[in-house]
Amino acid sequence: MRDLQKVIKLMLMEKKDIILAIFLGFIAGISSVGLFAASGYLISKAALTPPFYALIILTSTVKLLGFVKAFAKYGERLYSHRATFTILSNLRVAFFEKLEPLVPNVFHKYRSGDLLGRVVGDVESLQNFFLRVFYPPLVLLLVFVSTIFFTSFYSMAIAVILLVGFLLTAIVIPGLFSLRQMKINGRVRQERGDLSTEITELMYGFRDLKLFQQLDLKQDQLLAQSQTYINEQKQENINKVYSQSFNGFITFIISWFVLAVGAYLVIDGTLDGIFLAMLVMISLTVFEPAAPMAVFPIYMQESRDASTRLYDVVDDPDIQVSEATTTVDQLPDAAPALIFRDIRFGYMGDWRTTIPKLSLSIPSGSKTAIVGASGSGKSTLLQLVLKLQQVQSGEIYWNQHDISTVSGNAMWEQAKVVLQENHFFYGTIRENLLLADTELDDVLLKSVLAKVQLNLFSLDDHVSENGENLSGGEKQRLAIARALLKKGHLWVLDEPTSSLDSRTEQSIYHHLFAQAENDTLLLVSHRLTGLEKMDQIIVMDHGQIIESGSYSELMEKQGYFYQMKTLEDSLL
């Protein structure tokens, strides 16, 4: 319920539309009751041949109430749906703002398909909260209180019958059907999340499934999961229909009671017969706003489950990042010095600590290479520098600033990054290069493409989703081109040329080092050729620094780096 209160808080941001929707809903409901009451009274009055002017007044009243009902109903739909769509927009924005700082930690615990199911499916489920949960009981209560109060002037017995009908249709029957719906809703949410996960897995792994001839098996699993989800949805909808049907049946029973008791009261002389048709018509109409109450508990449970699933992610203590207040929103436009002091880091759920304890100093404007075996913590170190991961203990300093106090945007503004996996957006070469700076002209873009030996490409050439029409080497060169175009004085390069041949690699490094001459550069590489240009080389193993120094110093030591270099040369 606490999670649903957060949704209500976001919903009340649109209180103007909410108040108008409730008011117009009440006017539509009470005018509908008045319309039928006036019609019933008109029928009875006409049978007694009243003066002509009385019939004109009654007829005009009926027509006026008809117009009021139509306009009020239109206004109620307009404001209630506008409020709903705005509430959903506010919810999506608020959820994204809470989720964005948790990336990439959130992917350590939740699969992307499950997250997609929550972000899309559960948010969509909450569109029913205002229309089906929050709004109907208020309108129903206002209409029923007004109607029962009006009816009590003519017959207290019939007013009591309407009150009993209100309790049955608004509380008792919906409550009984909600008990079964609680179990069904939980299964529907779970099956939807599982289906989203299966679809995502199939899309991402389609090529590998084909190569290993497992596509048919995965498709069968997906179809089975889809059928399970469909069956659960059927049960959910059947229960909703049963609830609405039974509620409708009870309203007709109440109307028959009103007719029977009213007829008895007329015979008994305690009720004027001219009002009997009016009271029966009221009983037939007043329950119209009660129809949504048949599914009120169902949507209430659905909204509670959806809000819980959403906030389970963003409030999960296992994936929270430090809430240290950032006090630095702008960094100097100069090459930074980086200092690591006794940092410790481990991935969630990993049995080992990736970096148990590490201290390191990288001077301003220096060129540093980080080498070592796979899994030694090299790439993790770069992610910590970029605040893509967060140290569990220790400090990292950007000049004199602890990076926990520096905003991410301030750091990324100064960082020129090429990772092992770089994303490319559906569009053109130009559009992907302009990620570095939207103000760049075509002349500069073409000159950078020439530096990375992609001058055969046109700026208008098409790029498929995630660069599927580009080779591994072309992706790396395009990523390097973006880094060359971006402003900043910290270069963070993680295996930037692993898919390139040696000749192309050396040519690109020539341009890259020329541009980074006065900048701080961090390079992670398995290749040891060309590291003679580096000011210092850090050799890591199991998250610890086992050697450091210049290229010549490490070769003279004939330690781990020397052995790696000797082995590499022997394989060339």
C-alpha positions as CSV (number, residue, x, y, z in Angstrom):
1,M,0.0,0.0,0.0
2,R,3.0,2.3,0.6
3,D,3.9,2.0,-3.1
4,L,0.4,2.9,-4.1
5,Q,0.6,6.0,-1.9
6,K,3.5,7.2,-4.1
7,V,1.3,6.7,-7.2
8,I,-1.4,8.8,-5.5
9,K,1.1,11.5,-4.7
10,L,2.0,11.7,-8.4
11,M,-1.7,11.6,-9.3
12,L,-2.6,14.5,-7.1
13,M,-0.2,16.7,-9.2
14,E,-3.2,16.9,-11.6
15,K,-5.7,17.9,-8.9
16,K,-7.4,20.5,-11.1
17,D,-8.5,17.9,-13.8
18,I,-9.3,15.4,-11.0
19,I,-11.6,17.8,-9.2
20,L,-13.3,18.8,-12.5
21,A,-13.7,15.1,-13.5
22,I,-15.3,14.2,-10.1
23,F,-17.6,17.2,-10.2
24,L,-18.8,16.6,-13.7
25,G,-19.1,12.9,-13.0
26,F,-21.4,13.7,-10.1
27,I,-23.4,16.2,-12.3
28,A,-23.8,13.5,-15.0
29,G,-24.8,10.9,-12.5
30,I,-27.3,13.0,-10.6
31,S,-28.8,14.5,-13.8
32,S,-29.3,10.9,-15.1
33,V,-31.2,10.1,-11.9
34,G,-33.1,13.3,-12.2
35,L,-33.9,12.7,-15.9
36,F,-35.4,9.3,-15.2
37,A,-37.2,10.5,-12.0
38,A,-38.8,13.4,-14.0
39,S,-39.7,11.0,-16.8
40,G,-41.4,8.6,-14.3
41,Y,-43.2,11.5,-12.7
42,L,-44.3,12.9,-16.1
43,I,-45.8,9.5,-17.1
44,S,-47.8,9.3,-13.9
45,K,-48.8,13.0,-14.0
46,A,-49.9,12.8,-17.7
47,A,-52.3,9.9,-16.8
48,L,-54.2,12.3,-14.5
49,T,-54.7,14.9,-17.3
50,P,-53.1,17.9,-15.5
51,P,-53.0,21.5,-16.9
52,F,-51.2,21.8,-20.2
53,Y,-48.6,24.2,-18.7
54,A,-47.6,21.5,-16.1
55,L,-46.8,19.0,-18.9
56,I,-44.8,21.7,-20.7
57,I,-42.7,22.4,-17.6
58,L,-42.2,18.7,-16.9
59,T,-41.3,18.0,-20.6
60,S,-38.9,20.9,-20.6
61,T,-37.3,19.7,-17.4
62,V,-36.7,16.3,-18.9
63,K,-35.1,17.8,-22.0
64,L,-32.9,20.1,-20.0
65,L,-31.7,17.3,-17.8
66,G,-30.9,15.3,-21.0
67,F,-28.7,18.1,-22.2
68,V,-27.0,18.6,-18.8
69,K,-26.3,14.8,-18.7
70,A,-24.8,14.8,-22.2
71,F,-22.5,17.8,-21.6
72,A,-21.5,16.7,-18.1
73,K,-20.7,13.3,-19.4
74,Y,-18.6,14.7,-22.2
75,G,-16.7,17.0,-19.8
76,E,-16.2,14.1,-17.3
77,R,-14.7,11.9,-20.0
78,L,-12.5,14.8,-21.3
79,Y,-11.0,15.7,-17.9
80,S,-10.8,12.2,-16.5
81,H,-8.9,10.9,-19.5
82,R,-6.7,13.9,-19.8
83,A,-5.8,13.5,-16.1
84,T,-5.1,9.8,-16.7
85,F,-2.8,10.3,-19.6
86,T,-0.9,13.1,-17.7
87,I,-0.7,10.9,-14.6
88,L,0.8,8.2,-16.7
89,S,3.3,10.6,-18.2
90,N,4.3,11.8,-14.7
91,L,4.7,8.3,-13.5
92,R,6.9,7.3,-16.4
93,V,9.1,10.3,-15.9
94,A,9.3,9.8,-12.2
95,F,10.1,6.1,-12.6
96,F,12.8,6.8,-15.2
97,E,14.4,9.5,-13.0
98,K,14.7,6.9,-10.2
99,L,15.8,4.1,-12.5
100,E,18.5,6.0,-14.5
101,P,21.0,6.4,-11.7
102,L,20.7,2.6,-10.9
103,V,22.2,1.6,-14.3
104,P,24.2,-0.6,-14.7
105,N,23.6,-2.0,-11.1
106,V,20.0,-2.8,-11.9
107,F,21.0,-5.2,-14.7
108,H,23.0,-7.3,-12.2
109,K,19.8,-8.4,-10.5
110,Y,17.0,-7.8,-13.1
111,R,16.9,-9.1,-16.6
112,S,16.2,-6.6,-19.4
113,G,13.0,-8.4,-20.5
114,D,11.6,-8.3,-16.9
115,L,12.4,-4.6,-16.7
116,L,10.7,-4.0,-20.0
117,G,7.6,-5.8,-18.7
118,R,7.5,-3.6,-15.6
119,V,8.2,-0.3,-17.4
120,V,5.6,-1.0,-20.1
121,G,3.1,-3.4,-18.7
122,D,2.9,-2.3,-15.1
123,V,2.8,1.4,-15.9
124,E,0.0,0.7,-18.4
125,S,-1.9,-1.2,-15.7
126,L,-1.8,1.9,-13.5
127,Q,-3.8,3.8,-16.1
128,N,-6.9,2.1,-14.5
129,F,-6.1,3.4,-11.1
130,F,-7.7,6.8,-11.5
131,L,-10.5,5.7,-13.9
132,R,-11.4,2.4,-12.1
133,V,-10.2,2.8,-8.5
134,F,-9.9,6.4,-7.3
135,Y,-12.6,8.2,-9.2
136,P,-15.7,5.8,-9.3
137,P,-16.2,5.4,-5.5
138,L,-16.2,9.2,-5.0
139,V,-18.8,9.8,-7.7
140,L,-20.9,6.8,-6.6
141,L,-20.9,8.0,-3.0
142,L,-22.0,11.6,-3.9
143,V,-24.7,10.3,-6.3
144,F,-26.1,7.7,-3.8
145,V,-26.0,10.1,-0.8
146,S,-27.9,12.7,-2.8
147,T,-30.4,10.2,-4.2
148,I,-31.1,8.5,-0.9
149,F,-31.5,11.9,0.8
150,F,-34.1,12.9,-2.0
151,T,-35.9,9.5,-1.8
152,S,-36.2,9.7,2.0
153,F,-38.7,12.6,1.6
154,Y,-41.1,10.2,-0.2
155,S,-40.4,6.9,1.5
156,M,-38.0,6.0,4.2
157,A,-38.4,2.3,3.4
158,I,-37.4,2.7,-0.2
159,A,-34.4,4.8,0.9
160,V,-33.3,2.0,3.1
161,I,-33.7,-0.5,0.2
162,L,-31.5,1.7,-2.0
163,L,-28.9,1.9,0.9
164,V,-28.8,-1.9,1.2
165,G,-28.4,-2.1,-2.6
166,F,-25.5,0.4,-2.4
167,L,-23.8,-1.7,0.2
168,L,-24.3,-4.9,-1.7
169,T,-23.1,-3.6,-5.1
170,A,-20.4,-1.3,-3.9
171,I,-18.8,-3.4,-1.1
172,V,-20.1,-6.9,-0.5
173,I,-20.2,-8.4,-4.0
174,P,-16.9,-6.7,-5.3
175,G,-15.2,-7.9,-2.1
176,L,-16.2,-11.5,-2.6
177,F,-15.0,-11.6,-6.2
178,S,-11.7,-9.8,-5.3
179,L,-10.6,-12.7,-3.2
180,R,-10.3,-14.9,-6.3
181,Q,-8.9,-12.1,-8.4
182,M,-6.0,-11.5,-6.0
183,K,-4.5,-14.9,-6.9
184,I,-5.2,-14.5,-10.6
185,N,-3.6,-11.0,-10.8
186,G,-0.3,-12.2,-9.2
187,R,0.0,-14.9,-11.8
188,V,-0.8,-12.6,-14.7
189,R,1.9,-10.1,-13.7
190,Q,4.4,-12.9,-13.3
191,E,3.6,-14.5,-16.6
192,R,3.8,-11.2,-18.4
193,G,7.2,-10.6,-17.0
194,D,8.3,-14.1,-18.0
195,L,6.9,-13.6,-21.5
196,S,8.8,-10.3,-21.9
197,T,12.0,-12.0,-20.8
198,E,11.5,-14.9,-23.3
199,I,10.9,-12.5,-26.2
200,T,13.9,-10.4,-25.3
201,E,16.1,-13.5,-25.1
202,L,14.9,-14.7,-28.5
203,M,15.5,-11.3,-30.1
204,Y,19.0,-10.9,-28.7
205,G,20.1,-14.5,-29.2
206,F,18.4,-15.1,-32.6
207,R,21.7,-15.5,-34.5
208,D,23.3,-17.9,-31.9
209,L,20.1,-20.0,-31.7
210,K,20.2,-20.4,-35.4
211,L,23.9,-21.3,-35.5
212,F,23.4,-23.9,-32.7
213,Q,20.1,-25.2,-34.3
214,Q,18.1,-24.4,-31.1
215,L,15.8,-21.8,-32.7
216,D,12.8,-24.2,-32.9
217,L,13.1,-25.2,-29.3
218,K,13.3,-21.6,-28.2
219,Q,10.3,-20.7,-30.3
220,D,8.3,-23.6,-28.8
221,Q,9.2,-22.3,-25.3
222,L,8.1,-18.8,-26.3
223,L,4.8,-20.1,-27.7
224,A,4.2,-22.2,-24.5
225,Q,4.9,-19.1,-22.3
226,S,2.6,-17.0,-24.5
227,Q,-0.3,-19.5,-24.2
228,T,0.1,-19.7,-20.4
229,Y,-0.1,-15.9,-20.3
230,I,-3.2,-15.9,-22.5
231,N,-4.9,-18.5,-20.3
232,E,-4.2,-16.4,-17.2
233,Q,-5.6,-13.3,-19.0
234,K,-8.8,-15.3,-19.9
235,Q,-9.3,-16.3,-16.2
236,E,-8.8,-12.6,-15.2
237,N,-11.4,-11.4,-17.7
238,I,-13.9,-14.2,-17.0
239,N,-13.8,-13.2,-13.3
240,K,-14.3,-9.5,-14.2
241,V,-17.3,-10.4,-16.4
242,Y,-18.8,-12.6,-13.7
243,S,-18.5,-9.8,-11.1
244,Q,-20.1,-7.3,-13.4
245,S,-22.9,-9.7,-14.4
246,F,-23.8,-10.6,-10.8
247,N,-23.7,-7.0,-9.8
248,G,-26.1,-6.1,-12.6
249,F,-28.4,-8.9,-11.5
250,I,-28.5,-7.6,-8.0
251,T,-29.4,-4.1,-9.2
252,F,-32.4,-5.5,-11.0
253,I,-33.5,-7.4,-7.9
254,I,-33.2,-4.2,-5.9
255,S,-35.5,-2.5,-8.5
256,W,-38.1,-5.3,-8.1
257,F,-38.0,-4.8,-4.4
258,V,-38.5,-1.1,-4.8
259,L,-41.5,-1.8,-7.1
260,A,-43.0,-4.4,-4.7
261,V,-42.5,-2.3,-1.5
262,G,-43.7,0.8,-3.4
263,A,-46.8,-0.9,-4.5
264,Y,-47.5,-2.1,-1.0
265,L,-47.0,1.4,0.4
266,V,-49.4,2.8,-2.2
267,I,-52.1,0.2,-1.3
268,D,-51.4,0.9,2.4
269,G,-51.9,4.6,1.7
270,T,-48.5,5.7,3.0
271,L,-47.2,6.6,-0.4
272,D,-48.9,8.7,-3.1
273,G,-49.3,6.5,-6.2
274,I,-48.1,9.3,-8.5
275,F,-44.6,8.9,-7.1
276,L,-44.3,5.1,-7.6
277,A,-43.1,5.3,-11.2
278,M,-40.6,8.0,-10.2
279,L,-39.1,5.9,-7.4
280,V,-38.9,2.8,-9.6
281,M,-37.1,4.8,-12.4
282,I,-34.7,6.2,-9.8
283,S,-33.9,2.6,-8.6
284,L,-33.2,1.6,-12.2
285,T,-30.9,4.6,-12.8
286,V,-29.1,5.2,-9.6
287,F,-27.1,2.0,-9.9
288,E,-25.5,3.1,-13.2
289,P,-22.5,4.7,-11.3
290,A,-22.2,1.4,-9.3
291,A,-21.4,-0.6,-12.4
292,P,-17.6,0.2,-12.2
293,M,-17.6,-0.9,-8.6
294,A,-18.1,-4.5,-9.7
295,V,-14.4,-4.4,-10.9
296,F,-13.2,-1.9,-8.3
297,P,-11.4,-4.5,-6.1
298,I,-10.0,-6.2,-9.2
299,Y,-8.4,-3.0,-10.5
300,M,-7.4,-2.0,-7.0
301,Q,-5.4,-5.3,-6.6
302,E,-4.0,-4.9,-10.1
303,S,-2.8,-1.3,-9.3
304,R,-1.3,-2.4,-6.0
305,D,0.6,-5.2,-7.6
306,A,1.8,-3.0,-10.5
307,S,3.0,-0.2,-8.2
308,T,4.8,-2.8,-6.0
309,R,6.6,-4.4,-8.9
310,L,7.7,-0.9,-10.1
311,Y,9.0,0.3,-6.8
312,D,10.5,-3.0,-5.9
313,V,13.1,-2.2,-8.6
314,V,13.9,1.4,-7.8
315,D,13.8,0.9,-4.0
316,D,15.8,-2.3,-4.0
317,P,18.6,-1.9,-1.5
318,D,20.8,-4.3,-3.3
319,I,21.2,-2.0,-6.3
320,Q,21.2,1.5,-4.7
321,V,24.0,3.9,-5.4
322,S,25.5,6.2,-2.9
323,E,23.3,9.2,-2.1
324,A,26.2,11.5,-1.4
325,T,25.3,15.0,-2.4
326,T,27.1,16.2,-5.5
327,T,28.6,19.7,-4.9
328,V,30.7,20.0,-8.1
329,D,28.7,20.6,-11.3
330,Q,31.5,21.9,-13.4
331,L,35.1,20.7,-13.8
332,P,38.0,22.7,-15.1
333,D,38.5,22.4,-18.9
334,A,42.0,20.9,-18.4
335,A,43.7,17.5,-18.2
336,P,42.8,15.9,-14.8
337,A,45.0,14.0,-12.4
338,L,43.3,10.8,-11.1
339,I,44.1,9.3,-7.7
340,F,42.8,5.9,-6.4
341,R,43.0,5.4,-2.6
342,D,42.4,2.0,-1.2
343,I,39.5,1.3,-3.5
344,R,37.5,-1.9,-3.2
345,F,34.8,-3.2,-5.6
346,G,32.9,-6.4,-6.2
347,Y,30.0,-7.2,-8.6
348,M,26.7,-8.1,-7.0
349,G,26.3,-11.9,-6.6
350,D,29.9,-12.5,-7.6
351,W,31.8,-14.9,-5.3
352,R,35.0,-13.0,-5.7
353,T,36.0,-9.4,-5.1
354,T,37.0,-7.9,-8.4
355,I,39.2,-5.3,-6.9
356,P,40.1,-6.2,-3.3
357,K,42.3,-3.1,-2.6
358,L,44.0,-0.8,-5.0
359,S,45.9,2.5,-4.9
360,L,47.1,4.3,-7.9
361,S,48.1,7.8,-9.1
362,I,47.7,9.0,-12.7
363,P,49.3,12.5,-13.2
364,S,47.7,15.2,-15.2
365,G,48.5,14.9,-18.9
366,S,50.1,11.5,-18.6
367,K,49.5,8.5,-20.8
368,T,48.8,5.3,-18.8
369,A,48.3,1.8,-20.1
370,I,46.6,-0.9,-18.0
371,V,47.4,-4.4,-19.0
372,G,46.9,-7.9,-17.6
373,A,45.0,-11.2,-18.1
374,S,41.3,-11.3,-18.8
375,G,39.3,-10.8,-15.6
376,S,42.0,-8.9,-13.8
377,G,39.8,-5.8,-13.3
378,K,41.1,-3.5,-16.0
379,S,37.8,-2.6,-17.6
380,T,36.2,-2.4,-14.1
381,L,38.8,0.3,-13.2
382,L,37.7,2.4,-16.1
383,Q,34.0,2.1,-15.2
384,L,34.8,3.3,-11.7
385,V,36.6,6.3,-13.1
386,L,33.5,7.1,-15.2
387,K,31.1,6.5,-12.3
388,L,29.4,3.7,-14.3
389,Q,30.1,1.6,-11.2
390,Q,30.6,2.7,-7.6
391,V,33.4,1.7,-5.2
392,Q,32.3,-0.1,-2.0
393,S,35.1,1.5,-0.1
394,G,38.0,3.9,-0.7
395,E,38.1,7.1,-2.7
396,I,38.7,8.2,-6.3
397,Y,39.8,11.8,-6.8
398,W,39.5,14.0,-9.9
399,N,42.2,16.5,-9.1
400,Q,41.2,17.6,-5.6
401,H,37.6,16.5,-5.9
402,D,36.3,13.2,-4.6
403,I,34.2,11.9,-7.6
404,S,31.4,11.0,-5.3
405,T,30.8,14.7,-5.0
406,V,31.1,15.4,-8.7
407,S,28.0,15.1,-10.8
408,G,28.1,12.5,-13.6
409,N,27.4,15.1,-16.3
410,A,30.4,17.2,-15.2
411,M,32.7,14.1,-15.6
412,W,31.2,12.9,-18.8
413,E,31.5,16.3,-20.3
414,Q,35.3,16.0,-19.9
415,A,35.6,12.3,-20.9
416,K,36.2,11.0,-24.4
417,V,35.3,7.3,-24.2
418,V,35.7,4.2,-26.4
419,L,34.5,1.0,-24.7
420,Q,34.7,-2.6,-25.8
421,E,31.0,-2.5,-26.8
422,N,29.8,0.8,-28.3
423,H,26.2,1.4,-29.3
424,F,25.2,2.8,-32.7
425,F,21.8,4.2,-33.3
426,Y,19.5,3.4,-36.3
427,G,20.1,6.3,-38.8
428,T,23.0,7.6,-40.7
429,I,26.8,7.9,-40.2
430,R,26.3,11.6,-39.7
431,E,23.7,11.2,-37.0
432,N,25.9,8.8,-35.0
433,L,28.9,11.1,-35.3
434,L,26.9,14.1,-34.1
435,L,26.4,12.5,-30.7
436,A,29.8,14.0,-30.0
437,D,28.5,17.5,-30.8
438,T,25.4,18.5,-32.7
439,E,27.0,21.7,-33.9
440,L,29.8,20.0,-36.0
441,D,29.9,20.6,-39.7
442,D,30.2,18.0,-42.5
443,V,33.8,19.1,-43.4
444,L,35.0,18.2,-39.9
445,L,33.1,15.0,-39.9
446,K,34.6,13.9,-43.2
447,S,38.1,14.7,-42.0
448,V,37.7,12.6,-38.9
449,L,36.4,9.7,-41.0
450,A,39.5,9.9,-43.1
451,K,41.7,9.8,-39.9
452,V,40.1,6.5,-38.9
453,Q,40.2,5.2,-42.5
454,L,36.5,5.3,-43.0
455,N,36.7,7.9,-45.8
456,L,34.9,5.4,-48.2
457,F,31.8,6.0,-46.1
458,S,29.4,8.8,-46.9
459,L,27.9,10.8,-44.1
460,D,24.4,9.8,-45.4
461,D,25.2,6.0,-45.4
462,H,22.7,4.0,-43.4
463,V,23.4,2.5,-40.0
464,S,21.2,-0.4,-38.9
465,E,20.0,-0.9,-35.4
466,N,23.1,-1.3,-33.1
467,G,25.3,-1.1,-36.2
468,E,24.4,-4.6,-37.4
469,N,25.5,-3.7,-41.0
470,L,28.9,-2.7,-39.8
471,S,31.9,-5.0,-39.2
472,G,33.6,-5.2,-35.8
473,G,36.5,-3.1,-37.1
474,E,34.2,-0.5,-38.6
475,K,32.3,-0.1,-35.4
476,Q,35.5,0.4,-33.4
477,R,36.8,3.0,-35.9
478,L,33.4,4.8,-35.9
479,A,33.5,4.9,-32.0
480,I,37.1,6.3,-32.1
481,A,35.9,8.9,-34.6
482,R,33.2,10.0,-32.2
483,A,35.8,10.3,-29.4
484,L,38.1,12.4,-31.6
485,L,35.2,14.8,-32.3
486,K,34.1,15.2,-28.6
487,K,35.4,17.9,-26.4
488,G,37.2,16.9,-23.1
489,H,40.6,16.2,-21.7
490,L,40.3,12.6,-20.3
491,W,40.6,9.8,-22.8
492,V,39.2,6.4,-21.6
493,L,39.9,3.7,-24.1
494,D,39.0,0.1,-23.5
495,E,40.4,-2.2,-26.1
496,P,39.7,0.4,-28.8
497,T,41.5,-1.4,-31.6
498,S,41.1,-5.1,-30.8
499,S,39.3,-5.8,-34.1
500,L,41.8,-3.9,-36.3
501,D,44.9,-5.1,-38.1
502,S,48.3,-3.8,-36.9
503,R,48.8,-1.3,-39.8
504,T,45.4,0.3,-39.3
505,E,45.9,0.3,-35.6
506,Q,49.2,2.2,-35.7
507,S,47.8,4.7,-38.1
508,I,44.8,5.5,-35.9
509,Y,47.0,5.6,-32.7
510,H,49.1,8.2,-34.5
511,H,46.2,10.5,-34.9
512,L,44.8,9.7,-31.5
513,F,48.0,10.4,-29.6
514,A,48.6,13.6,-31.6
515,Q,45.2,14.9,-30.5
516,A,45.7,13.7,-26.9
517,E,49.2,15.2,-26.5
518,N,48.2,17.4,-23.6
519,D,45.4,15.3,-22.3
520,T,45.2,12.5,-19.7
521,L,44.9,9.2,-21.4
522,L,43.9,5.7,-19.9
523,L,44.3,2.8,-22.3
524,V,43.3,-0.8,-21.5
525,S,44.8,-3.2,-24.0
526,H,45.8,-6.9,-24.3
527,R,48.2,-5.9,-27.1
528,L,51.5,-4.8,-25.8
529,T,52.9,-3.5,-29.1
530,G,53.3,0.2,-29.2
531,L,53.2,0.8,-25.4
532,E,56.7,2.3,-25.6
533,K,54.9,5.7,-25.9
534,M,53.2,5.4,-22.6
535,D,54.4,7.3,-19.6
536,Q,53.5,4.4,-17.3
537,I,52.2,0.9,-17.6
538,I,50.1,-0.7,-14.9
539,V,50.1,-4.5,-14.8
540,M,47.1,-6.0,-13.0
541,D,46.2,-9.5,-11.9
542,H,43.1,-10.5,-9.8
543,G,42.3,-6.9,-9.2
544,Q,45.7,-5.9,-7.8
545,I,48.7,-4.1,-9.3
546,I,51.6,-6.4,-9.5
547,E,53.9,-4.2,-11.6
548,S,54.1,-0.6,-12.7
549,G,56.6,1.6,-14.5
550,S,57.6,2.7,-17.9
551,Y,58.0,0.3,-20.8
552,S,61.8,0.2,-20.4
553,E,61.7,-0.2,-16.6
554,L,59.3,-3.2,-16.9
555,M,61.4,-4.8,-19.6
556,E,64.5,-4.5,-17.4
557,K,62.8,-6.1,-14.4
558,Q,62.0,-9.1,-16.6
559,G,58.9,-9.8,-14.5
560,Y,55.3,-10.5,-15.5
561,F,55.1,-7.8,-18.2
562,Y,58.4,-9.0,-19.7
563,Q,57.0,-12.6,-19.9
564,M,53.8,-11.4,-21.5
565,K,55.7,-9.3,-24.1
566,T,58.1,-12.2,-24.9
567,L,55.2,-14.6,-25.4
568,E,53.4,-12.1,-27.6
569,D,56.5,-11.5,-29.8
570,S,56.9,-15.3,-30.2
571,L,53.4,-15.6,-31.6
572,L,53.9,-12.9,-34.2
